[in-house]
Amino acid sequence: MQEDEQTVSQDRGPEEIRRDIEETREEMGETVNALSEKTDVKSFAQDKASDLKDSISAKAEEAKQKAQTSSPDSFDVDQAGAKARQAADAAQQNPVALAIGAFFVGLLIGRALGRRSA
């Protein structure tokens, strides 16, 4: 087999050999770059974090859109804030009633979730 390789290399001129060497160098450079990209853990982690951030942003936007379409058109953010403040004031004035109400709400949610999973 070495005789065949020697014969082939003797048939080629110096320019052909130089071109082959240059092509080999380019291929090796591309291979080294590809390997260094694959082993760059910091860059990989940053890319994953960016992908995760984009995914979370998209899901948050989707949830926002669903909430807007499922809520009544007359929903008023200021009114909702006022109602929340009223509820907080009532809770501060009567914490026992709040605890009892929270217990029953939790009980109802627990039953509803239990029915879904069954």
SVG drawing of the C-alpha trace seen along z (x, -y; Angstrom):
<svg xmlns="http://www.w3.org/2000/svg" viewBox="-68 -53 76 55">
<polyline fill="none" stroke="black" stroke-width="0.4" points="0.0,0.0 2.9,-2.4 4.1,-1.9 0.7,-3.1 0.9,-6.2 4.4,-7.0 3.5,-6.6 0.5,-8.9 2.5,-11.5 5.2,-11.4 2.6,-12.0 1.4,-15.2 3.1,-18.5 4.1,-20.9 1.1,-23.1 -1.3,-20.2 0.4,-19.3 0.2,-22.9 -3.5,-23.0 -4.1,-19.8 -2.2,-21.1 -4.2,-24.3 -7.5,-22.4 -6.4,-20.2 -5.5,-23.2 -8.9,-24.8 -10.8,-21.6 -8.7,-21.2 -9.5,-24.8 -13.2,-24.3 -13.0,-21.0 -11.2,-22.8 -13.7,-25.6 -16.6,-23.2 -15.0,-21.3 -14.3,-24.4 -17.9,-25.5 -19.2,-22.2 -16.9,-22.3 -17.6,-25.9 -19.7,-25.3 -20.2,-29.0 -21.6,-29.8 -23.8,-26.7 -25.2,-27.7 -25.8,-31.2 -27.6,-29.9 -29.8,-27.6 -30.6,-30.4 -31.6,-32.7 -33.8,-30.0 -35.4,-29.4 -36.0,-33.1 -37.6,-33.4 -39.8,-30.4 -40.9,-31.8 -41.6,-35.2 -43.7,-33.5 -45.7,-31.5 -46.3,-34.6 -47.5,-36.5 -49.8,-33.5 -51.2,-33.4 -51.8,-37.2 -53.7,-36.8 -55.8,-34.0 -56.6,-36.0 -57.6,-39.0 -59.9,-37.0 -61.5,-35.1 -62.2,-38.1 -65.2,-40.3 -64.7,-43.4 -65.8,-45.6 -62.9,-44.5 -61.4,-47.6 -57.9,-47.3 -58.5,-50.3 -61.7,-48.8 -60.1,-45.5 -57.3,-47.2 -59.9,-49.0 -61.8,-45.8 -58.5,-44.1 -57.7,-47.0 -61.2,-46.6 -60.7,-42.9 -57.3,-43.6 -58.9,-46.1 -61.7,-43.7 -59.2,-40.9 -57.2,-43.2 -60.4,-44.1 -61.5,-40.5 -58.7,-37.9 -60.8,-35.0 -63.3,-35.4 -60.5,-35.5 -59.0,-32.3 -62.3,-30.5 -63.0,-31.7 -59.5,-30.7 -60.1,-27.2 -63.3,-26.7 -61.9,-28.1 -58.9,-25.7 -61.3,-22.9 -63.3,-23.7 -60.2,-24.0 -58.9,-20.7 -62.1,-18.9 -62.2,-20.4 -58.6,-19.3 -59.3,-15.9 -62.2,-15.4 -60.1,-16.4 -57.3,-13.9 -59.7,-11.0"/>
</svg>
